[in-house]
Amino acid sequence: MPVAVRRFCGQPGCRELVDRGRCEKHRLAAHAADRQYRGKTAERGYGGRHVKWRRLVLARDPLCVNPYKIPNHYVPSTVADHIVPLNPDGSGDWSLENGQGLCAVPCHARKTRDDRTHGACGPGRRANGTEH
């Protein structure tokens, strides 16, 4: 099996060789800076209720539900998505029926874009294709 060529760390000026991305030092520094900027997950609204809900959704949908009907799209779900998004204060429908397991890219990225562009789940539909 071929071996991937090692590259320089993605941090400008760093000469550490890595298989991909950044070296350990710069990866940890970027994570710390991101955490300081965004806050801890619980501070962003991902507390115990979210952890439990996410675990249940991903257990039910281990593969991406493929809401956009991409041919031959059989990939693991990594994101538990609210079909109808929560309100900014975190209130809304936390039921499992309002959850779906999605892959991060392209499905969750596309749904997030649609939510932001057209409101909840695109023009007049849920991400799973059913009407509101």
TIKE-425369 format. One record per residue (C-alpha): residue number from 1; residue in three letters; x, y, z. Coordinates in pm, 1 decimal, decimal comma, m for minus. Example, Ala and Ser with C-alpha at 12.3 -4.5 7.8 and 13.67 -1.06 7.14 Angstrom:
BEGIN
[1; ALA; [1230,0; m450,0; 780,0]];
[2; SER; [1367,0; m106,0; 714,0]];
//
This chain:
BEGIN
[1; MET; [0,0; 0,0; 0,0]];
[2; PRO; [142,3; 342,8; m93,8]];
[3; VAL; [252,8; 578,2; 180,8]];
[4; ALA; [133,7; 940,3; 172,0]];
[5; VAL; [396,6; 1207,8; 131,5]];
[6; ARG; [453,0; 1404,8; 451,4]];
[7; ARG; [405,2; 1778,8; 429,8]];
[8; PHE; [499,4; 2082,5; 632,0]];
[9; CYS; [262,1; 2187,3; 907,1]];
[10; GLY; [m19,2; 2414,0; 783,8]];
[11; GLN; [89,8; 2690,7; 1021,7]];
[12; PRO; [288,4; 2947,7; 819,8]];
[13; GLY; [658,6; 2927,2; 901,7]];
[14; CYS; [643,6; 2590,3; 1080,9]];
[15; ARG; [877,3; 2326,2; 934,1]];
[16; GLU; [738,6; 2026,4; 1126,0]];
[17; LEU; [653,5; 1737,3; 891,8]];
[18; VAL; [299,6; 1601,2; 926,5]];
[19; ASP; [75,0; 1356,0; 746,1]];
[20; ARG; [m194,4; 1622,4; 716,5]];
[21; GLY; [m306,3; 1953,7; 865,1]];
[22; ARG; [m103,8; 2101,9; 1146,4]];
[23; CYS; [156,1; 1966,8; 1386,2]];
[24; GLU; [49,0; 1874,3; 1738,1]];
[25; LYS; [170,4; 2203,9; 1885,5]];
[26; HIS; [m21,4; 2422,4; 1638,5]];
[27; ARG; [m329,2; 2198,7; 1636,5]];
[28; LEU; [m358,0; 2229,7; 2015,8]];
[29; ALA; [m294,9; 2605,6; 2002,7]];
[30; ALA; [m566,1; 2650,4; 1738,9]];
[31; HIS; [m808,9; 2442,0; 1944,9]];
[32; ALA; [m736,9; 2647,8; 2258,6]];
[33; ALA; [m783,8; 2975,3; 2069,7]];
[34; ASP; [m1110,0; 2848,2; 1918,7]];
[35; ARG; [m1237,6; 2735,3; 2257,6]];
[36; GLN; [m1150,0; 3070,2; 2415,0]];
[37; TYR; [m1325,9; 3256,9; 2133,4]];
[38; ARG; [m1638,2; 3036,7; 2116,4]];
[39; GLY; [m1661,5; 2930,0; 2479,8]];
[40; LYS; [m1715,3; 2582,1; 2618,3]];
[41; THR; [m1981,9; 2362,0; 2464,9]];
[42; ALA; [m2210,0; 2399,4; 2768,5]];
[43; GLU; [m2177,7; 2779,2; 2741,0]];
[44; ARG; [m2294,7; 2755,8; 2380,3]];
[45; GLY; [m2609,4; 2564,4; 2475,5]];
[46; TYR; [m2484,3; 2206,7; 2436,3]];
[47; GLY; [m2552,9; 2087,5; 2789,9]];
[48; GLY; [m2673,7; 1754,4; 2924,1]];
[49; ARG; [m3004,4; 1762,5; 2736,3]];
[50; HIS; [m2823,4; 1805,9; 2404,8]];
[51; VAL; [m2568,1; 1532,7; 2479,7]];
[52; LYS; [m2844,3; 1282,2; 2559,9]];
[53; TRP; [m3056,7; 1384,9; 2259,1]];
[54; ARG; [m2755,6; 1363,7; 2024,1]];
[55; ARG; [m2662,9; 1017,4; 2151,1]];
[56; LEU; [m3018,6; 889,5; 2093,1]];
[57; VAL; [m3046,7; 1039,5; 1743,7]];
[58; LEU; [m2711,7; 899,5; 1628,8]];
[59; ALA; [m2793,4; 556,0; 1777,2]];
[60; ARG; [m3119,4; 553,5; 1580,9]];
[61; ASP; [m2959,4; 688,8; 1260,2]];
[62; PRO; [m2606,6; 543,7; 1241,8]];
[63; LEU; [m2595,4; 625,4; 870,3]];
[64; CYS; [m2670,2; 966,8; 722,4]];
[65; VAL; [m3042,7; 982,7; 642,8]];
[66; ASN; [m2943,8; 1140,7; 309,4]];
[67; PRO; [m3216,7; 1407,1; 297,2]];
[68; TYR; [m3099,9; 1533,9; m41,1]];
[69; LYS; [m3117,9; 1188,8; m207,0]];
[70; ILE; [m2751,2; 1178,8; m311,9]];
[71; PRO; [m2694,0; 853,7; m507,6]];
[72; ASN; [m2482,2; 587,7; m329,7]];
[73; HIS; [m2446,9; 807,6; m20,2]];
[74; TYR; [m2392,3; 554,1; 259,5]];
[75; VAL; [m2178,7; 732,5; 517,2]];
[76; PRO; [m2185,6; 744,9; 898,6]];
[77; SER; [m2390,1; 1012,0; 1072,1]];
[78; THR; [m2169,8; 1247,6; 1270,1]];
[79; VAL; [m2419,0; 1529,6; 1333,4]];
[80; ALA; [m2752,6; 1510,4; 1515,3]];
[81; ASP; [m2959,6; 1773,2; 1338,4]];
[82; HIS; [m3289,3; 1935,2; 1440,1]];
[83; ILE; [m3518,8; 1907,4; 1137,9]];
[84; VAL; [m3700,8; 2219,0; 1254,3]];
[85; PRO; [m3424,6; 2432,8; 1408,7]];
[86; LEU; [m3436,6; 2537,6; 1771,4]];
[87; ASN; [m3500,4; 2896,7; 1867,3]];
[88; PRO; [m3192,0; 3109,2; 1943,1]];
[89; ASP; [m3256,1; 3069,3; 2317,9]];
[90; GLY; [m3248,7; 2687,6; 2285,2]];
[91; SER; [m3621,7; 2639,3; 2323,2]];
[92; GLY; [m3806,8; 2436,1; 2064,9]];
[93; ASP; [m3876,4; 2076,0; 1974,6]];
[94; TRP; [m3625,6; 1839,6; 2139,4]];
[95; SER; [m3825,0; 1526,7; 2045,2]];
[96; LEU; [m3651,9; 1243,6; 1860,5]];
[97; GLU; [m3901,2; 1290,5; 1576,2]];
[98; ASN; [m3745,0; 1632,8; 1519,8]];
[99; GLY; [m3398,6; 1478,6; 1495,5]];
[100; GLN; [m3207,9; 1324,0; 1209,1]];
[101; GLY; [m2856,7; 1186,9; 1178,2]];
[102; LEU; [m2657,1; 1359,9; 906,1]];
[103; CYS; [m2302,7; 1353,0; 775,0]];
[104; ALA; [m2118,8; 1680,9; 829,5]];
[105; VAL; [m2041,8; 1735,6; 459,7]];
[106; PRO; [m2234,9; 1771,6; 238,1]];
[107; CYS; [m2571,3; 1711,6; 410,5]];
[108; HIS; [m2544,5; 1913,2; 734,0]];
[109; ALA; [m2351,1; 2192,5; 564,0]];
[110; ARG; [m2617,0; 2216,5; 292,8]];
[111; LYS; [m2906,8; 2207,1; 540,7]];
[112; THR; [m2744,3; 2475,7; 755,1]];
[113; ARG; [m2698,5; 2691,4; 445,7]];
[114; ASP; [m3061,7; 2633,7; 346,1]];
[115; ASP; [m3180,8; 2717,5; 699,5]];
[116; ARG; [m2988,9; 3044,0; 696,4]];
[117; THR; [m3088,0; 3135,2; 341,4]];
[118; HIS; [m3454,2; 3030,1; 330,1]];
[119; GLY; [m3551,5; 2996,4; 694,3]];
[120; ALA; [m3614,8; 2663,1; 861,5]];
[121; CYS; [m3525,6; 2379,7; 625,4]];
[122; GLY; [m3553,4; 2558,8; 296,0]];
[123; PRO; [m3853,1; 2695,4; 111,5]];
[124; GLY; [m4159,7; 2516,2; 249,9]];
[125; ARG; [m4002,9; 2179,4; 331,8]];
[126; ARG; [m3813,5; 1985,8; 593,3]];
[127; ALA; [m3468,4; 1852,0; 513,0]];
[128; ASN; [m3618,9; 1501,8; 488,1]];
[129; GLY; [m3842,9; 1620,3; 204,2]];
[130; THR; [m4174,7; 1639,1; 390,4]];
[131; GLU; [m4384,4; 1952,7; 385,8]];
[132; HIS; [m4409,5; 2180,9; 690,5]];
//
